[in-house]
Amino acid sequence: MTTTLRNQFYGVLSAAVCAAAVGLGGVSNDARASLILVGATPSTSFVDIGAQGFGNAPRLLTVQATGGATTEAGQIVISGGGVASTAAFLGSNDVSSPCCDGSKNSAPTLGSLGWTSGADVKLGLNSGEANSGITLTDLVLSLYNSANVVVETFSLAGPIVFSAADLGLQQGNGNGIFEFVLDAAQQAAFNAELVGNFSTFRIALASRFTDVIDGPESFLAVLGPGTLPPGQLVPEPGTLALLGLALAGLAGLRRKA
């Protein structure tokens, strides 16, 4: 193959690799835009959990402002020894006691949640605010491996406003949730980290709200598969194989050059 022809082929193959990467959703370590509402708006992401009750699901994080503060934030962290505890998040630690027995805050294993892939990841938000709206400015899901090291984080693309009408759908504290899932690219990123005995991997949340009055605001882990909005599809095995072949071809051309 002549140098000119090789360069032309290299350019075409490079374009194919870029196209495949776009098809994969641009998986990267940048966690922005990883967690998304199941629906296009808070109201379309709302689920009435009825008789099950919020208290019967695995609780991950509860934050509540004190002293008339209008901002509340906090997080759960896991030490190298595997101990879960509360910590400040963006300058505040308003995590409600107790920690960390699962009644309000916990850092459960994937095995205990029944999460075996990124498609299983689903979070539910319930707010204790009454007659007012709130803004969720930050939400971060950290995935810890069996050595208690953070291997991946997932978060919001930007603030989400829950109006008083949205929160009114709950009809009281504990009767309904707003659901969050991982987007397609980050489902793939989540799956890529699941090596070895990943059932012992753990998750921990951090969150921050503004415009609060009462609280508390709580997140739980929803059992069962997550549901993506229309147009959000996890890459199929064939697409992943195509990307692998394209990368292998590029490597071969570089060796011959």
PyRosetta script that sets phi, psi and omega in degrees:
from pyrosetta import init, pose_from_sequence

init()
pose = pose_from_sequence("MTTTLRNQFYGVLSAAVCAAAVGLGGVSNDARASLILVGATPSTSFVDIGAQGFGNAPRLLTVQATGGATTEAGQIVISGGGVASTAAFLGSNDVSSPCCDGSKNSAPTLGSLGWTSGADVKLGLNSGEANSGITLTDLVLSLYNSANVVVETFSLAGPIVFSAADLGLQQGNGNGIFEFVLDAAQQAAFNAELVGNFSTFRIALASRFTDVIDGPESFLAVLGPGTLPPGQLVPEPGTLALLGLALAGLAGLRRKA")
pose.set_psi(1, 129.0)
pose.set_omega(1, 179.8)
pose.set_phi(2, -68.8)
pose.set_psi(2, 163.1)
pose.set_omega(2, -179.5)
pose.set_phi(3, -61.4)
pose.set_psi(3, -41.8)
pose.set_omega(3, -179.6)
pose.set_phi(4, -63.1)
pose.set_psi(4, -46.3)
pose.set_omega(4, -179.4)
pose.set_phi(5, -65.1)
pose.set_psi(5, -39.6)
pose.set_omega(5, 179.0)
pose.set_phi(6, -62.6)
pose.set_psi(6, -41.7)
pose.set_omega(6, 179.5)
pose.set_phi(7, -64.6)
pose.set_psi(7, -38.9)
pose.set_omega(7, 178.2)
pose.set_phi(8, -64.0)
pose.set_psi(8, -44.0)
pose.set_omega(8, -179.6)
pose.set_phi(9, -65.3)
pose.set_psi(9, -39.1)
pose.set_omega(9, 178.5)
pose.set_phi(10, -60.8)
pose.set_psi(10, -40.7)
pose.set_omega(10, 179.8)
pose.set_phi(11, -65.1)
pose.set_psi(11, -41.8)
pose.set_omega(11, 178.5)
pose.set_phi(12, -63.6)
pose.set_psi(12, -44.3)
pose.set_omega(12, -178.7)
pose.set_phi(13, -66.2)
pose.set_psi(13, -36.0)
pose.set_omega(13, 177.0)
pose.set_phi(14, -62.4)
pose.set_psi(14, -41.4)
pose.set_omega(14, 179.1)
pose.set_phi(15, -63.3)
pose.set_psi(15, -37.5)
pose.set_omega(15, 179.2)
pose.set_phi(16, -64.8)
pose.set_psi(16, -39.9)
pose.set_omega(16, 178.0)
pose.set_phi(17, -63.5)
pose.set_psi(17, -44.0)
pose.set_omega(17, 179.3)
pose.set_phi(18, -62.3)
pose.set_psi(18, -41.4)
pose.set_omega(18, 179.4)
pose.set_phi(19, -63.9)
pose.set_psi(19, -40.7)
pose.set_omega(19, 178.8)
pose.set_phi(20, -64.4)
pose.set_psi(20, -39.0)
pose.set_omega(20, 179.3)
pose.set_phi(21, -64.1)
pose.set_psi(21, -39.4)
pose.set_omega(21, 177.1)
pose.set_phi(22, -63.4)
pose.set_psi(22, -39.9)
pose.set_omega(22, 178.7)
pose.set_phi(23, -62.8)
pose.set_psi(23, -28.0)
pose.set_omega(23, 178.5)
pose.set_phi(24, -80.6)
pose.set_psi(24, -5.8)
pose.set_omega(24, 177.5)
pose.set_phi(25, 90.6)
pose.set_psi(25, 10.1)
pose.set_omega(25, 177.4)
pose.set_phi(26, 66.8)
pose.set_psi(26, 49.3)
pose.set_omega(26, -178.7)
pose.set_phi(27, -59.6)
pose.set_psi(27, 129.7)
pose.set_omega(27, 178.9)
pose.set_phi(28, -154.2)
pose.set_psi(28, 177.9)
pose.set_omega(28, 178.8)
pose.set_phi(29, -82.0)
pose.set_psi(29, -4.6)
pose.set_omega(29, 176.5)
pose.set_phi(30, -72.5)
pose.set_psi(30, 116.1)
pose.set_omega(30, -172.6)
pose.set_phi(31, -84.1)
pose.set_psi(31, -4.5)
pose.set_omega(31, -177.8)
pose.set_phi(32, -63.2)
pose.set_psi(32, 145.0)
pose.set_omega(32, 178.5)
pose.set_phi(33, 66.0)
pose.set_psi(33, 26.6)
pose.set_omega(33, -178.5)
pose.set_phi(34, -87.9)
pose.set_psi(34, -43.5)
pose.set_omega(34, -179.9)
pose.set_phi(35, -95.8)
pose.set_psi(35, 129.9)
pose.set_omega(35, -177.9)
pose.set_phi(36, -134.8)
pose.set_psi(36, 154.2)
pose.set_omega(36, 172.8)
pose.set_phi(37, -66.9)
pose.set_psi(37, 147.0)
pose.set_omega(37, 178.7)
pose.set_phi(38, -62.7)
pose.set_psi(38, -39.3)
pose.set_omega(38, 178.4)
pose.set_phi(39, -102.5)
pose.set_psi(39, 178.2)
pose.set_omega(39, -178.5)
pose.set_phi(40, -73.3)
pose.set_psi(40, -22.7)
pose.set_omega(40, -178.3)
pose.set_phi(41, -136.6)
pose.set_psi(41, 164.4)
pose.set_omega(41, 176.4)
pose.set_phi(42, -55.2)
pose.set_psi(42, -42.0)
pose.set_omega(42, -176.7)
pose.set_phi(43, -65.2)
pose.set_psi(43, -33.4)
pose.set_omega(43, 179.2)
pose.set_phi(44, -82.9)
pose.set_psi(44, -5.4)
pose.set_omega(44, 176.6)
pose.set_phi(45, -101.2)
pose.set_psi(45, 4.6)
pose.set_omega(45, -176.1)
pose.set_phi(46, -84.0)
pose.set_psi(46, 138.8)
pose.set_omega(46, 177.2)
pose.set_phi(47, -132.1)
pose.set_psi(47, 127.9)
pose.set_omega(47, 175.5)
pose.set_phi(48, -83.1)
pose.set_psi(48, 115.4)
pose.set_omega(48, -177.6)
pose.set_phi(49, -91.7)
pose.set_psi(49, -1.9)
pose.set_omega(49, 168.6)
pose.set_phi(50, 46.9)
pose.set_psi(50, -126.2)
pose.set_omega(50, -171.6)
pose.set_phi(51, -65.0)
pose.set_psi(51, -25.7)
pose.set_omega(51, 180.0)
pose.set_phi(52, -58.1)
pose.set_psi(52, -43.0)
pose.set_omega(52, 178.4)
pose.set_phi(53, 77.0)
pose.set_psi(53, 141.7)
pose.set_omega(53, -179.4)
pose.set_phi(54, -61.5)
pose.set_psi(54, -36.6)
pose.set_omega(54, -175.5)
pose.set_phi(55, -69.0)
pose.set_psi(55, -13.3)
pose.set_omega(55, -178.8)
pose.set_phi(56, -91.9)
pose.set_psi(56, -3.0)
pose.set_omega(56, 178.8)
pose.set_phi(57, -101.4)
pose.set_psi(57, 155.5)
pose.set_omega(57, -179.6)
pose.set_phi(58, -60.8)
pose.set_psi(58, 115.8)
pose.set_omega(58, -179.2)
pose.set_phi(59, -84.0)
pose.set_psi(59, 134.3)
pose.set_omega(59, -177.5)
pose.set_phi(60, -107.5)
pose.set_psi(60, -42.5)
pose.set_omega(60, -174.9)
pose.set_phi(61, -158.8)
pose.set_psi(61, 133.4)
pose.set_omega(61, 174.0)
pose.set_phi(62, -129.5)
pose.set_psi(62, 124.2)
pose.set_omega(62, 178.0)
pose.set_phi(63, -121.2)
pose.set_psi(63, 144.5)
pose.set_omega(63, 179.3)
pose.set_phi(64, -151.8)
pose.set_psi(64, 126.7)
pose.set_omega(64, -179.5)
pose.set_phi(65, -72.2)
pose.set_psi(65, 154.0)
pose.set_omega(65, 177.7)
pose.set_phi(66, -128.0)
pose.set_psi(66, 158.8)
pose.set_omega(66, 174.7)
pose.set_phi(67, 65.7)
pose.set_psi(67, 29.5)
pose.set_omega(67, 178.0)
pose.set_phi(68, 77.5)
pose.set_psi(68, 11.2)
pose.set_omega(68, 178.6)
pose.set_phi(69, -66.7)
pose.set_psi(69, 147.1)
pose.set_omega(69, 179.4)
pose.set_phi(70, -102.3)
pose.set_psi(70, 1.4)
pose.set_omega(70, 176.9)
pose.set_phi(71, -125.6)
pose.set_psi(71, 138.8)
pose.set_omega(71, 176.7)
pose.set_phi(72, -137.5)
pose.set_psi(72, 140.9)
pose.set_omega(72, -177.5)
pose.set_phi(73, -157.9)
pose.set_psi(73, 163.6)
pose.set_omega(73, 176.6)
pose.set_phi(74, 168.9)
pose.set_psi(74, 172.5)
pose.set_omega(74, -179.4)
pose.set_phi(75, -154.9)
pose.set_psi(75, 163.1)
pose.set_omega(75, 171.3)
pose.set_phi(76, -107.9)
pose.set_psi(76, 134.1)
pose.set_omega(76, 177.6)
pose.set_phi(77, -125.6)
pose.set_psi(77, 156.9)
pose.set_omega(77, 179.6)
pose.set_phi(78, -119.3)
pose.set_psi(78, 126.6)
pose.set_omega(78, -179.4)
pose.set_phi(79, -76.2)
pose.set_psi(79, 170.0)
pose.set_omega(79, 177.4)
pose.set_phi(80, -60.9)
pose.set_psi(80, -23.8)
pose.set_omega(80, 177.6)
pose.set_phi(81, -88.2)
pose.set_psi(81, 0.7)
pose.set_omega(81, 176.7)
pose.set_phi(82, 90.4)
pose.set_psi(82, 9.4)
pose.set_omega(82, -179.0)
pose.set_phi(83, -87.6)
pose.set_psi(83, 126.8)
pose.set_omega(83, 177.6)
pose.set_phi(84, -88.8)
pose.set_psi(84, 139.3)
pose.set_omega(84, 179.1)
pose.set_phi(85, -152.4)
pose.set_psi(85, 169.6)
pose.set_omega(85, 178.3)
pose.set_phi(86, -88.1)
pose.set_psi(86, 159.6)
pose.set_omega(86, 179.0)
pose.set_phi(87, -156.5)
pose.set_psi(87, 159.8)
pose.set_omega(87, 177.1)
pose.set_phi(88, -68.6)
pose.set_psi(88, 144.0)
pose.set_omega(88, 175.4)
pose.set_phi(89, -129.7)
pose.set_psi(89, 119.6)
pose.set_omega(89, -175.9)
pose.set_phi(90, 53.2)
pose.set_psi(90, 42.1)
pose.set_omega(90, 173.4)
pose.set_phi(91, 89.9)
pose.set_psi(91, -2.7)
pose.set_omega(91, -178.4)
pose.set_phi(92, -130.7)
pose.set_psi(92, 147.2)
pose.set_omega(92, 172.6)
pose.set_phi(93, -132.1)
pose.set_psi(93, 88.7)
pose.set_omega(93, -178.7)
pose.set_phi(94, -109.8)
pose.set_psi(94, 30.1)
pose.set_omega(94, -179.9)
pose.set_phi(95, -70.1)
pose.set_psi(95, 128.1)
pose.set_omega(95, -178.0)
pose.set_phi(96, -73.4)
pose.set_psi(96, 141.2)
pose.set_omega(96, 175.7)
pose.set_phi(97, -74.9)
pose.set_psi(97, 148.1)
pose.set_omega(97, 6.7)
pose.set_phi(98, -91.3)
pose.set_psi(98, 165.2)
pose.set_omega(98, 171.5)
pose.set_phi(99, -134.1)
pose.set_psi(99, 131.1)
pose.set_omega(99, 1.5)
pose.set_phi(100, -135.8)
pose.set_psi(100, 80.1)
pose.set_omega(100, -175.7)
pose.set_phi(101, -100.5)
pose.set_psi(101, 3.3)
pose.set_omega(101, 177.0)
pose.set_phi(102, 93.4)
pose.set_psi(102, -12.9)
pose.set_omega(102, 179.8)
pose.set_phi(103, -75.5)
pose.set_psi(103, -29.6)
pose.set_omega(103, 175.4)
pose.set_phi(104, -132.8)
pose.set_psi(104, -32.6)
pose.set_omega(104, -177.3)
pose.set_phi(105, -143.1)
pose.set_psi(105, 141.9)
pose.set_omega(105, 178.8)
pose.set_phi(106, -163.5)
pose.set_psi(106, 167.6)
pose.set_omega(106, 175.8)
pose.set_phi(107, -131.6)
pose.set_psi(107, 76.0)
pose.set_omega(107, -172.8)
pose.set_phi(108, -74.6)
pose.set_psi(108, 163.3)
pose.set_omega(108, 174.8)
pose.set_phi(109, -83.5)
pose.set_psi(109, 158.3)
pose.set_omega(109, 176.2)
pose.set_phi(110, -63.5)
pose.set_psi(110, -34.7)
pose.set_omega(110, 179.4)
pose.set_phi(111, -62.1)
pose.set_psi(111, -41.5)
pose.set_omega(111, -179.0)
pose.set_phi(112, -69.5)
pose.set_psi(112, -25.7)
pose.set_omega(112, 180.0)
pose.set_phi(113, -88.2)
pose.set_psi(113, -17.2)
pose.set_omega(113, -175.4)
pose.set_phi(114, 77.8)
pose.set_psi(114, 19.8)
pose.set_omega(114, 178.8)
pose.set_phi(115, -87.4)
pose.set_psi(115, 114.7)
pose.set_omega(115, 179.9)
pose.set_phi(116, -113.3)
pose.set_psi(116, -3.1)
pose.set_omega(116, 177.9)
pose.set_phi(117, -160.6)
pose.set_psi(117, 171.7)
pose.set_omega(117, 178.5)
pose.set_phi(118, -63.1)
pose.set_psi(118, -23.9)
pose.set_omega(118, 179.0)
pose.set_phi(119, -70.0)
pose.set_psi(119, -18.3)
pose.set_omega(119, 179.4)
pose.set_phi(120, -83.9)
pose.set_psi(120, -15.9)
pose.set_omega(120, -174.0)
pose.set_phi(121, -70.5)
pose.set_psi(121, 119.1)
pose.set_omega(121, 176.2)
pose.set_phi(122, -149.7)
pose.set_psi(122, 130.9)
pose.set_omega(122, 179.0)
pose.set_phi(123, -114.8)
pose.set_psi(123, 146.2)
pose.set_omega(123, 177.0)
pose.set_phi(124, -121.2)
pose.set_psi(124, 132.9)
pose.set_omega(124, 178.2)
pose.set_phi(125, -107.3)
pose.set_psi(125, 131.7)
pose.set_omega(125, 172.1)
pose.set_phi(126, -127.3)
pose.set_psi(126, 132.3)
pose.set_omega(126, -177.9)
pose.set_phi(127, -111.9)
pose.set_psi(127, 142.1)
pose.set_omega(127, 176.7)
pose.set_phi(128, -92.5)
pose.set_psi(128, 4.2)
pose.set_omega(128, -179.7)
pose.set_phi(129, -68.1)
pose.set_psi(129, 145.2)
pose.set_omega(129, 179.2)
pose.set_phi(130, -128.1)
pose.set_psi(130, 130.3)
pose.set_omega(130, 174.6)
pose.set_phi(131, 64.5)
pose.set_psi(131, 25.1)
pose.set_omega(131, 176.8)
pose.set_phi(132, -156.3)
pose.set_psi(132, 161.9)
pose.set_omega(132, 177.5)
pose.set_phi(133, -97.2)
pose.set_psi(133, 169.2)
pose.set_omega(133, 176.4)
pose.set_phi(134, -139.2)
pose.set_psi(134, 164.3)
pose.set_omega(134, 176.6)
pose.set_phi(135, -123.5)
pose.set_psi(135, 123.5)
pose.set_omega(135, 173.4)
pose.set_phi(136, -88.9)
pose.set_psi(136, 106.3)
pose.set_omega(136, -175.7)
pose.set_phi(137, -89.8)
pose.set_psi(137, -29.0)
pose.set_omega(137, -178.1)
pose.set_phi(138, -147.3)
pose.set_psi(138, 140.1)
pose.set_omega(138, 172.8)
pose.set_phi(139, -147.8)
pose.set_psi(139, 121.9)
pose.set_omega(139, -176.9)
pose.set_phi(140, -127.8)
pose.set_psi(140, 126.4)
pose.set_omega(140, 174.6)
pose.set_phi(141, -106.0)
pose.set_psi(141, 118.6)
pose.set_omega(141, 178.8)
pose.set_phi(142, -104.2)
pose.set_psi(142, 133.7)
pose.set_omega(142, 177.5)
pose.set_phi(143, -105.2)
pose.set_psi(143, 119.4)
pose.set_omega(143, 178.9)
pose.set_phi(144, -103.0)
pose.set_psi(144, 138.9)
pose.set_omega(144, 176.3)
pose.set_phi(145, -84.0)
pose.set_psi(145, -174.7)
pose.set_omega(145, -176.0)
pose.set_phi(146, -67.8)
pose.set_psi(146, -14.2)
pose.set_omega(146, 176.3)
pose.set_phi(147, -94.0)
pose.set_psi(147, 9.5)
pose.set_omega(147, 179.8)
pose.set_phi(148, 62.8)
pose.set_psi(148, 37.0)
pose.set_omega(148, 176.5)
pose.set_phi(149, -113.1)
pose.set_psi(149, 134.7)
pose.set_omega(149, 177.8)
pose.set_phi(150, -68.9)
pose.set_psi(150, 121.4)
pose.set_omega(150, -179.4)
pose.set_phi(151, -107.7)
pose.set_psi(151, -14.7)
pose.set_omega(151, 179.1)
pose.set_phi(152, -163.6)
pose.set_psi(152, 145.9)
pose.set_omega(152, 174.5)
pose.set_phi(153, -129.3)
pose.set_psi(153, 150.0)
pose.set_omega(153, -178.6)
pose.set_phi(154, -135.4)
pose.set_psi(154, 137.2)
pose.set_omega(154, -175.9)
pose.set_phi(155, -149.6)
pose.set_psi(155, -179.7)
pose.set_omega(155, -178.4)
pose.set_phi(156, -78.9)
pose.set_psi(156, 156.7)
pose.set_omega(156, 174.0)
pose.set_phi(157, -78.6)
pose.set_psi(157, -27.7)
pose.set_omega(157, -178.3)
pose.set_phi(158, -176.4)
pose.set_psi(158, 176.5)
pose.set_omega(158, -177.0)
pose.set_phi(159, -59.8)
pose.set_psi(159, 148.3)
pose.set_omega(159, 175.4)
pose.set_phi(160, -123.0)
pose.set_psi(160, 125.3)
pose.set_omega(160, -178.9)
pose.set_phi(161, -95.7)
pose.set_psi(161, 125.9)
pose.set_omega(161, 174.0)
pose.set_phi(162, -106.8)
pose.set_psi(162, 112.9)
pose.set_omega(162, -177.4)
pose.set_phi(163, -74.7)
pose.set_psi(163, 168.8)
pose.set_omega(163, 176.1)
pose.set_phi(164, -60.7)
pose.set_psi(164, -35.1)
pose.set_omega(164, 177.7)
pose.set_phi(165, -66.5)
pose.set_psi(165, -38.8)
pose.set_omega(165, 177.4)
pose.set_phi(166, -60.6)
pose.set_psi(166, -50.4)
pose.set_omega(166, -176.6)
pose.set_phi(167, -67.4)
pose.set_psi(167, -26.4)
pose.set_omega(167, 177.7)
pose.set_phi(168, -65.0)
pose.set_psi(168, -20.0)
pose.set_omega(168, 177.5)
pose.set_phi(169, -62.9)
pose.set_psi(169, -24.1)
pose.set_omega(169, -177.1)
pose.set_phi(170, -69.9)
pose.set_psi(170, -25.7)
pose.set_omega(170, -178.7)
pose.set_phi(171, 52.1)
pose.set_psi(171, 48.1)
pose.set_omega(171, 179.6)
pose.set_phi(172, 109.6)
pose.set_psi(172, 159.4)
pose.set_omega(172, -177.8)
pose.set_phi(173, -69.1)
pose.set_psi(173, 121.7)
pose.set_omega(173, 172.8)
pose.set_phi(174, 100.1)
pose.set_psi(174, 4.4)
pose.set_omega(174, -177.5)
pose.set_phi(175, -101.0)
pose.set_psi(175, -9.7)
pose.set_omega(175, -178.6)
pose.set_phi(176, -160.5)
pose.set_psi(176, 165.5)
pose.set_omega(176, -177.7)
pose.set_phi(177, -140.3)
pose.set_psi(177, 155.7)
pose.set_omega(177, 169.5)
pose.set_phi(178, -102.2)
pose.set_psi(178, 126.6)
pose.set_omega(178, -169.6)
pose.set_phi(179, -96.8)
pose.set_psi(179, 138.7)
pose.set_omega(179, 175.0)
pose.set_phi(180, -121.7)
pose.set_psi(180, 144.3)
pose.set_omega(180, 174.9)
pose.set_phi(181, -134.5)
pose.set_psi(181, 173.8)
pose.set_omega(181, 172.4)
pose.set_phi(182, -82.9)
pose.set_psi(182, 143.7)
pose.set_omega(182, 174.2)
pose.set_phi(183, -71.8)
pose.set_psi(183, 172.4)
pose.set_omega(183, -172.3)
pose.set_phi(184, -59.4)
pose.set_psi(184, -45.0)
pose.set_omega(184, -178.4)
pose.set_phi(185, -62.9)
pose.set_psi(185, -40.1)
pose.set_omega(185, -176.4)
pose.set_phi(186, -80.2)
pose.set_psi(186, -20.6)
pose.set_omega(186, 168.5)
pose.set_phi(187, -61.5)
pose.set_psi(187, -42.0)
pose.set_omega(187, 178.1)
pose.set_phi(188, -65.6)
pose.set_psi(188, -40.3)
pose.set_omega(188, 178.5)
pose.set_phi(189, -64.3)
pose.set_psi(189, -40.5)
pose.set_omega(189, 177.0)
pose.set_phi(190, -60.0)
pose.set_psi(190, -46.9)
pose.set_omega(190, -178.2)
pose.set_phi(191, -62.7)
pose.set_psi(191, -34.5)
pose.set_omega(191, -178.1)
pose.set_phi(192, -64.8)
pose.set_psi(192, -23.3)
pose.set_omega(192, -179.5)
pose.set_phi(193, -87.2)
pose.set_psi(193, -9.9)
pose.set_omega(193, -174.1)
pose.set_phi(194, -84.2)
pose.set_psi(194, 84.1)
pose.set_omega(194, 179.3)
pose.set_phi(195, -123.3)
pose.set_psi(195, 152.5)
pose.set_omega(195, -179.8)
pose.set_phi(196, 68.8)
pose.set_psi(196, -148.0)
pose.set_omega(196, -179.8)
pose.set_phi(197, -82.7)
pose.set_psi(197, 72.7)
pose.set_omega(197, -174.0)
pose.set_phi(198, -72.4)
pose.set_psi(198, -7.9)
pose.set_omega(198, 176.6)
pose.set_phi(199, -64.6)
pose.set_psi(199, -20.1)
pose.set_omega(199, 178.1)
pose.set_phi(200, -89.2)
pose.set_psi(200, -5.7)
pose.set_omega(200, 175.7)
pose.set_phi(201, -61.5)
pose.set_psi(201, 150.7)
pose.set_omega(201, -177.8)
pose.set_phi(202, -125.9)
pose.set_psi(202, 159.9)
pose.set_omega(202, 176.8)
pose.set_phi(203, -121.9)
pose.set_psi(203, 154.1)
pose.set_omega(203, 176.1)
pose.set_phi(204, -147.2)
pose.set_psi(204, 145.4)
pose.set_omega(204, -176.4)
pose.set_phi(205, -110.8)
pose.set_psi(205, 154.6)
pose.set_omega(205, 168.0)
pose.set_phi(206, -136.2)
pose.set_psi(206, 143.0)
pose.set_omega(206, 179.1)
pose.set_phi(207, -151.2)
pose.set_psi(207, 158.9)
pose.set_omega(207, 177.4)
pose.set_phi(208, -143.9)
pose.set_psi(208, 132.3)
pose.set_omega(208, 177.9)
pose.set_phi(209, -122.3)
pose.set_psi(209, 149.5)
pose.set_omega(209, 171.3)
pose.set_phi(210, -125.3)
pose.set_psi(210, 169.1)
pose.set_omega(210, -179.8)
pose.set_phi(211, 64.8)
pose.set_psi(211, 27.3)
pose.set_omega(211, -178.8)
pose.set_phi(212, -85.9)
pose.set_psi(212, 157.3)
pose.set_omega(212, 176.5)
pose.set_phi(213, -124.4)
pose.set_psi(213, -51.2)
pose.set_omega(213, -174.9)
pose.set_phi(214, -113.4)
pose.set_psi(214, -67.6)
pose.set_omega(214, -172.3)
pose.set_phi(215, 85.4)
pose.set_psi(215, -172.7)
pose.set_omega(215, -1.8)
pose.set_phi(216, -80.6)
pose.set_psi(216, 165.2)
pose.set_omega(216, 171.7)
pose.set_phi(217, -113.0)
pose.set_psi(217, 129.0)
pose.set_omega(217, -173.7)
pose.set_phi(218, -131.1)
pose.set_psi(218, 147.0)
pose.set_omega(218, 174.8)
pose.set_phi(219, -118.2)
pose.set_psi(219, 143.2)
pose.set_omega(219, 174.4)
pose.set_phi(220, -128.6)
pose.set_psi(220, 164.8)
pose.set_omega(220, 174.4)
pose.set_phi(221, -95.4)
pose.set_psi(221, 123.4)
pose.set_omega(221, -178.5)
pose.set_phi(222, -90.7)
pose.set_psi(222, 128.5)
pose.set_omega(222, 178.5)
pose.set_phi(223, -79.4)
pose.set_psi(223, 147.6)
pose.set_omega(223, 179.6)
pose.set_phi(224, 101.5)
pose.set_psi(224, 164.2)
pose.set_omega(224, -174.5)
pose.set_phi(225, -67.5)
pose.set_psi(225, 143.9)
pose.set_omega(225, 175.1)
pose.set_phi(226, -75.7)
pose.set_psi(226, 157.4)
pose.set_omega(226, 179.9)
pose.set_phi(227, -121.1)
pose.set_psi(227, 121.6)
pose.set_omega(227, -178.8)
pose.set_phi(228, -87.6)
pose.set_psi(228, 150.2)
pose.set_omega(228, 175.1)
pose.set_phi(229, -64.3)
pose.set_psi(229, 162.3)
pose.set_omega(229, 177.7)
pose.set_phi(230, -55.5)
pose.set_psi(230, 138.2)
pose.set_omega(230, 179.1)
pose.set_phi(231, 91.1)
pose.set_psi(231, -12.0)
pose.set_omega(231, 178.1)
pose.set_phi(232, -97.0)
pose.set_psi(232, 102.3)
pose.set_omega(232, -177.4)
pose.set_phi(233, -122.0)
pose.set_psi(233, 136.6)
pose.set_omega(233, 175.5)
pose.set_phi(234, -74.9)
pose.set_psi(234, 137.4)
pose.set_omega(234, -178.7)
pose.set_phi(235, -54.9)
pose.set_psi(235, 136.1)
pose.set_omega(235, 177.5)
pose.set_phi(236, -79.0)
pose.set_psi(236, 159.1)
pose.set_omega(236, 179.4)
pose.set_phi(237, -54.6)
pose.set_psi(237, -36.3)
pose.set_omega(237, -179.9)
pose.set_phi(238, -63.3)
pose.set_psi(238, -37.9)
pose.set_omega(238, 178.1)
pose.set_phi(239, -66.3)
pose.set_psi(239, -41.7)
pose.set_omega(239, 177.9)
pose.set_phi(240, -63.5)
pose.set_psi(240, -39.2)
pose.set_omega(240, 179.7)
pose.set_phi(241, -65.3)
pose.set_psi(241, -39.8)
pose.set_omega(241, 178.4)
pose.set_phi(242, -61.2)
pose.set_psi(242, -42.4)
pose.set_omega(242, 178.2)
pose.set_phi(243, -63.0)
pose.set_psi(243, -41.5)
pose.set_omega(243, 179.3)
pose.set_phi(244, -61.6)
pose.set_psi(244, -43.1)
pose.set_omega(244, 178.6)
pose.set_phi(245, -64.1)
pose.set_psi(245, -39.8)
pose.set_omega(245, 180.0)
pose.set_phi(246, -63.8)
pose.set_psi(246, -43.5)
pose.set_omega(246, 178.8)
pose.set_phi(247, -64.1)
pose.set_psi(247, -40.2)
pose.set_omega(247, 178.6)
pose.set_phi(248, -62.9)
pose.set_psi(248, -39.7)
pose.set_omega(248, 178.7)
pose.set_phi(249, -63.5)
pose.set_psi(249, -41.1)
pose.set_omega(249, 177.7)
pose.set_phi(250, -61.8)
pose.set_psi(250, -41.5)
pose.set_omega(250, 179.8)
pose.set_phi(251, -62.6)
pose.set_psi(251, -39.9)
pose.set_omega(251, 179.7)
pose.set_phi(252, -65.0)
pose.set_psi(252, -42.0)
pose.set_omega(252, 178.6)
pose.set_phi(253, -63.5)
pose.set_psi(253, -38.4)
pose.set_omega(253, -179.4)
pose.set_phi(254, -65.1)
pose.set_psi(254, -36.3)
pose.set_omega(254, 178.9)
pose.set_phi(255, -66.8)
pose.set_psi(255, -33.4)
pose.set_omega(255, -178.1)
pose.set_phi(256, -80.9)
pose.set_psi(256, -22.4)
pose.set_omega(256, -176.0)
pose.set_phi(257, -65.7)
pose.dump_pdb("model.pdb")
